[in-house]
């Protein structure tokens, strides 16, 4: 019986895109969460039939799952920090600070 290969590429792509989206208020947790879910689902399929998959591809998928989990945690923490800043400082003050920073950059 031929062993199947797990392809962790989509998990890596979604996780890295999630890391890039972390700069947008932590909203990358959506992409990182999807990546983690995909990796977790594929590894659950491996648990049902471990002989049907190549060991190297299982290790690669485990690594991809860990990367997705780390990026998911970073995004969730940044999202919580963003919500905290908006609730304590206020949206208007944050926008005023952003506007002041843009004006300073334009003057230099």
N, CA, C and O of each residue as an XYZ file, in Angstrom:
432
protein
N       0.832     -1.172      0.000
C       0.000      0.000      0.000
C       0.888      1.250      0.000
O       1.845      1.344      0.769
N       0.564      2.184     -0.853
C       1.359      3.403     -0.979
C       0.986      4.394      0.123
O      -0.188      4.598      0.430
N       2.012      4.997      0.703
C       1.773      5.963      1.771
C       1.468      7.342      1.192
O       2.061      7.767      0.201
N       0.530      8.025      1.836
C       0.161      9.370      1.405
C       1.095     10.392      2.029
O       1.687     10.161      3.083
N       1.213     11.540      1.346
C       2.012     12.637      1.882
C       1.075     13.742      2.362
O       0.082     14.061      1.708
N       1.404     14.311      3.495
C       0.699     15.496      3.976
C       1.423     16.716      3.419
O       2.651     16.787      3.471
N       0.680     17.663      2.895
C       1.276     18.866      2.329
C       0.996     20.058      3.251
O      -0.121     20.575      3.271
N       2.001     20.495      4.011
C       1.776     21.582      4.961
C       1.885     22.983      4.346
O       1.858     23.973      5.076
N       2.006     23.079      3.041
C       2.223     24.373      2.397
C       1.106     25.360      2.686
O       1.383     26.513      3.019
N      -0.141     24.943      2.568
C      -1.264     25.854      2.798
C      -1.284     26.337      4.245
O      -1.658     27.478      4.518
N      -0.883     25.471      5.168
C      -0.835     25.850      6.579
C       0.223     26.932      6.781
O      -0.022     27.919      7.474
N       1.401     26.748      6.176
C       2.456     27.748      6.284
C       2.036     29.075      5.655
O       2.271     30.137      6.232
N       1.425     29.021      4.490
C       1.023     30.247      3.799
C       0.007     31.025      4.631
O       0.151     32.233      4.817
N      -1.014     30.341      5.129
C      -2.025     31.011      5.951
C      -1.430     31.557      7.241
O      -1.794     32.647      7.683
N      -0.520     30.808      7.845
C       0.088     31.266      9.094
C       0.948     32.510      8.868
O       0.894     33.450      9.661
N       1.735     32.523      7.801
C       2.586     33.676      7.514
C       1.736     34.887      7.142
O       2.047     36.005      7.553
N       0.678     34.685      6.378
C      -0.233     35.791      6.083
C      -0.888     36.306      7.361
O      -1.112     37.507      7.512
N      -1.190     35.402      8.266
C      -1.736     35.795      9.562
C      -0.747     36.624     10.361
O      -1.141     37.561     11.055
N       0.541     36.285     10.270
C       1.561     37.067     10.958
C       1.656     38.467     10.364
O       1.809     39.446     11.094
N       1.567     38.559      9.049
C       1.608     39.869      8.404
C       0.387     40.704      8.777
O       0.486     41.923      8.918
N      -0.748     40.061      8.934
C      -1.982     40.771      9.306
C      -2.019     41.137     10.785
O      -2.933     41.831     11.229
N      -1.048     40.682     11.539
C      -0.969     41.039     12.959
C      -0.855     42.546     13.120
O      -1.317     43.104     14.115
N      -0.245     43.202     12.151
C      -0.070     44.659     12.212
C      -1.386     45.397     12.036
O      -1.439     46.606     12.261
N      -2.430     44.721     11.649
C      -3.737     45.340     11.447
C      -4.610     45.022     12.665
O      -5.679     44.426     12.538
N      -4.148     45.419     13.811
C      -4.931     45.257     15.031
C      -5.068     43.829     15.517
O      -5.951     43.547     16.326
N      -4.237     42.927     15.059
C      -4.314     41.548     15.500
C      -5.358     40.721     14.784
O      -5.732     39.643     15.246
N      -5.833     41.228     13.645
C      -6.878     40.494     12.922
C      -6.353     39.264     12.183
O      -7.135     38.522     11.588
N      -5.060     39.044     12.214
C      -4.487     37.859     11.602
C      -4.839     36.576     12.325
O      -4.525     35.485     11.849
N      -5.497     36.699     13.490
C      -5.885     35.481     14.212
C      -6.883     34.656     13.385
O      -7.019     33.450     13.593
N      -7.571     35.308     12.456
C      -8.520     34.572     11.611
C      -7.764     33.609     10.705
O      -8.084     32.422     10.650
N      -6.761     34.120      9.993
C      -5.980     33.268      9.090
C      -5.162     32.237      9.860
O      -5.075     31.078      9.457
N      -4.567     32.664     10.963
C      -3.780     31.724     11.764
C      -4.669     30.641     12.377
O      -4.253     29.489     12.504
N      -5.874     31.011     12.751
C      -6.813     30.027     13.292
C      -7.217     28.996     12.253
O      -7.328     27.806     12.550
N      -7.437     29.467     11.027
C      -7.765     28.543      9.937
C      -6.593     27.600      9.679
O      -6.791     26.402      9.476
N      -5.370     28.142      9.685
C      -4.182     27.307      9.464
C      -4.050     26.255     10.557
O      -3.765     25.091     10.275
N      -4.258     26.664     11.800
C      -4.169     25.717     12.912
C      -5.242     24.641     12.796
O      -4.968     23.466     13.041
N      -6.462     25.031     12.425
C      -7.554     24.071     12.275
C      -7.249     23.055     11.176
O      -7.496     21.861     11.348
N      -6.714     23.522     10.048
C      -6.376     22.607      8.955
C      -5.317     21.608      9.403
O      -5.454     20.405      9.177
N      -4.258     22.109     10.039
C      -3.188     21.214     10.493
C      -3.708     20.219     11.523
O      -3.367     19.037     11.476
N      -4.527     20.691     12.449
C      -5.083     19.809     13.484
C      -5.969     18.721     12.859
O      -5.914     17.561     13.267
N      -6.773     19.099     11.882
C      -7.652     18.132     11.214
C      -6.853     17.064     10.477
O      -7.173     15.878     10.546
N      -5.815     17.493      9.774
C      -4.995     16.519      9.036
C      -4.259     15.585      9.993
O      -4.117     14.395      9.712
N      -3.796     16.113     11.111
C      -3.108     15.254     12.072
C      -4.072     14.303     12.778
O      -3.672     13.215     13.191
N      -5.328     14.698     12.922
C      -6.327     13.769     13.454
C      -6.567     12.627     12.480
O      -6.774     11.490     12.902
N      -6.542     12.913     11.185
C      -6.678     11.850     10.181
C      -5.494     10.890     10.249
O      -5.646      9.691     10.019
N      -4.326     11.416     10.563
C      -3.134     10.570     10.705
C      -3.286      9.634     11.902
O      -2.863      8.479     11.849
N      -3.888     10.131     12.978
C      -4.070      9.290     14.167
C      -4.966      8.083     13.883
O      -4.810      7.026     14.494
N      -5.900      8.252     12.955
C      -6.788      7.139     12.610
C      -6.081      6.075     11.773
O      -6.403      4.891     11.865
N      -5.110      6.504     10.952
C      -4.402      5.586     10.065
C      -2.933      6.000      9.975
O      -2.512      6.552      8.959
N      -2.152      5.742     11.021
C      -0.765      6.222     11.021
C       0.133      5.538      9.980
O       1.126      6.122      9.546
N      -0.206      4.319      9.581
C       0.620      3.615      8.609
C       0.419      4.140      7.186
O       1.241      3.881      6.307
N      -0.648      4.861      6.962
C      -0.968      5.326      5.620
C      -0.280      6.621      5.216
O      -0.483      7.107      4.103
N       0.537      7.190      6.109
C       1.181      8.467      5.821
C       2.684      8.370      6.033
O       3.157      7.609      6.877
N       3.424      9.150      5.260
C       4.876      9.167      5.390
C       5.279      9.863      6.682
O       4.726     10.909      7.022
N       6.245      9.288      7.410
C       6.671      9.894      8.686
C       7.246     11.306      8.516
O       7.047     12.159      9.382
N       7.948     11.557      7.424
C       8.522     12.892      7.235
C       7.434     13.939      7.008
O       7.567     15.078      7.455
N       6.373     13.562      6.324
C       5.299     14.529      6.103
C       4.500     14.760      7.391
O       3.943     15.839      7.592
N       4.447     13.757      8.252
C       3.782     13.930      9.545
C       4.573     14.927     10.395
O       3.990     15.797     11.041
N       5.907     14.795     10.392
C       6.742     15.738     11.138
C       6.601     17.149     10.579
O       6.551     18.117     11.339
N       6.536     17.271      9.265
C       6.380     18.588      8.644
C       5.045     19.219      9.029
O       4.973     20.425      9.267
N       3.994     18.413      9.089
C       2.689     18.947      9.460
C       2.667     19.325     10.947
O       2.032     20.311     11.323
N       3.347     18.556     11.782
C       3.453     18.924     13.203
C       4.157     20.268     13.366
O       3.742     21.101     14.172
N       5.228     20.473     12.593
C       5.945     21.742     12.641
C       5.057     22.878     12.165
O       5.053     23.953     12.765
N       4.312     22.657     11.105
C       3.404     23.680     10.585
C       2.320     24.014     11.613
O       1.922     25.171     11.750
N       1.851     23.004     12.325
C       0.837     23.228     13.358
C       1.402     24.084     14.491
O       0.712     24.967     15.001
N       2.639     23.831     14.884
C       3.281     24.618     15.937
C       3.470     26.061     15.488
O       3.224     26.988     16.260
N       3.906     26.259     14.243
C       4.076     27.612     13.713
C       2.736     28.342     13.708
O       2.659     29.502     14.113
N       1.692     27.677     13.256
C       0.362     28.293     13.223
C      -0.115     28.629     14.633
O      -0.730     29.674     14.842
N       0.160     27.764     15.594
C      -0.252     28.014     16.978
C       0.469     29.224     17.559
O      -0.152     30.054     18.222
N       1.767     29.330     17.319
C       2.538     30.463     17.838
C       2.021     31.769     17.236
O       1.847     32.755     17.953
N       1.779     31.782     15.940
C       1.277     32.987     15.282
C      -0.140     33.295     15.752
O      -0.500     34.464     15.894
N      -0.937     32.283     15.991
C      -2.288     32.484     16.526
C      -2.227     33.148     17.905
O      -2.995     34.069     18.181
N      -1.334     32.695     18.757
C      -1.199     33.273     20.097
C      -0.728     34.725     20.008
O      -1.246     35.585     20.720
N       0.243     35.004     19.147
C       0.717     36.381     18.971
C      -0.424     37.283     18.530
O      -0.591     38.381     19.061
N      -1.210     36.825     17.560
C      -2.320     37.624     17.050
C      -3.392     37.853     18.106
O      -3.932     38.954     18.207
N      -3.702     36.844     18.882
C      -4.726     36.999     19.920
C      -4.261     37.995     20.978
O      -5.043     38.831     21.432
N      -3.000     37.910     21.368
C      -2.475     38.866     22.349
C      -2.504     40.293     21.796
O      -2.867     41.228     22.509
N      -2.125     40.459     20.542
C      -2.144     41.792     19.936
C      -3.574     42.303     19.784
O      -3.827     43.495     19.955
N      -4.502     41.416     19.467
C      -5.906     41.799     19.349
C      -6.456     42.265     20.701
O      -7.173     43.263     20.778
N      -6.114     41.538     21.756
C      -6.547     41.927     23.104
C      -5.940     43.270     23.486
O      -6.615     44.117     24.072
N      -4.653     43.467     23.153
C      -4.009     44.737     23.447
C      -4.678     45.886     22.680
O      -4.828     46.981     23.222
N      -5.075     45.650     21.447
C      -5.748     46.676     20.651
C      -7.100     47.032     21.260
O      -7.447     48.209     21.362
N      -7.850     46.036     21.659
C      -9.146     46.296     22.296
C      -8.947     47.064     23.597
O      -9.708     47.983     23.901
N      -7.929     46.693     24.363
C      -7.649     47.391     25.618
C      -7.292     48.857     25.363
O      -7.770     49.745     26.069
N      -6.450     49.113     24.352
C      -6.072     50.496     24.035
C      -7.280     51.308     23.603
O      -7.431     52.457     24.017
N      -8.130     50.738     22.790
C      -9.310     51.468     22.332
C     -10.244     51.750     23.503
O     -10.832     52.829     23.582
N     -10.384     50.790     24.412
C     -11.310     50.989     25.534
C     -10.758     51.966     26.571
O     -11.540     52.667     27.213
N      -9.443     52.036     26.758
C      -8.894     52.932     27.771
C      -8.599     54.327     27.223
O      -8.908     55.324     27.877
N      -8.008     54.409     26.037
C      -7.620     55.699     25.463
C      -8.773     56.308     24.682
O      -9.012     57.513     24.755
N      -9.471     55.491     23.951
C     -10.574     55.979     23.122
C     -10.166     56.070     21.662
O      -9.009     56.333     21.333
N     -11.134     55.847     20.809
C     -10.890     55.826     19.368
C     -10.467     57.206     18.853
O      -9.561     57.306     18.027
N     -11.113     58.258     19.333
C     -10.799     59.610     18.856
C      -9.361     59.997     19.193
O      -8.665     60.579     18.361
N      -8.920     59.682     20.389
C      -7.546     60.000     20.786
C      -6.535     59.211     19.966
O      -5.497     59.755     19.587
N      -6.815     57.941     19.684
C      -5.917     57.139     18.846
C      -5.824     57.713     17.437
O      -4.741     57.756     16.855
N      -6.940     58.148     16.894
C      -6.927     58.739     15.554
C      -6.169     60.071     15.552
O      -5.477     60.393     14.586
N      -6.302     60.835     16.626
C      -5.574     62.106     16.738
C      -4.068     61.856     16.818
O      -3.284     62.575     16.198
N      -3.666     60.843     17.577
C      -2.249     60.487     17.659
C      -1.718     60.045     16.303
O      -0.603     60.407     15.926
N      -2.494     59.279     15.577
C      -2.079     58.837     14.237
C      -1.938     60.028     13.301
O      -0.987     60.106     12.523
N      -2.872     60.936     13.377
C      -2.827     62.137     12.534
C      -1.594     62.985     12.862
O      -0.935     63.494     11.956
N      -1.283     63.138     14.148
C      -0.101     63.898     14.559
C       1.185     63.243     14.054
O       2.103     63.934     13.611
N       1.251     61.930     14.119
C       2.434     61.220     13.631
C       2.588     61.394     12.125
O       3.703     61.584     11.639
N       1.493     61.333     11.383
C       1.560     61.530      9.938
C       2.034     62.950      9.591
O       2.822     63.133      8.664
N       1.555     63.941     10.331
C       1.975     65.316     10.080
C       3.452     65.491     10.373
O       4.146     66.191      9.636
N       3.951     64.863     11.443
C       5.378     64.959     11.770
C       6.214     64.315     10.680
O       7.277     64.835     10.339
N       5.771     63.210     10.131
C       6.514     62.533      9.067
C       6.537     63.367      7.793
O       7.543     63.388      7.083
N       5.451     64.043      7.503
C       5.384     64.873      6.309
C       6.256     66.117      6.441
O       6.801     66.591      5.444
N       6.396     66.651      7.644
C       7.212     67.843      7.857
C       8.703     67.553      7.793
O       9.503     68.448      7.521
N       9.078     66.302      8.043
C      10.508     65.940      8.004
C      10.914     65.623      6.644
O      12.077     65.297      6.407
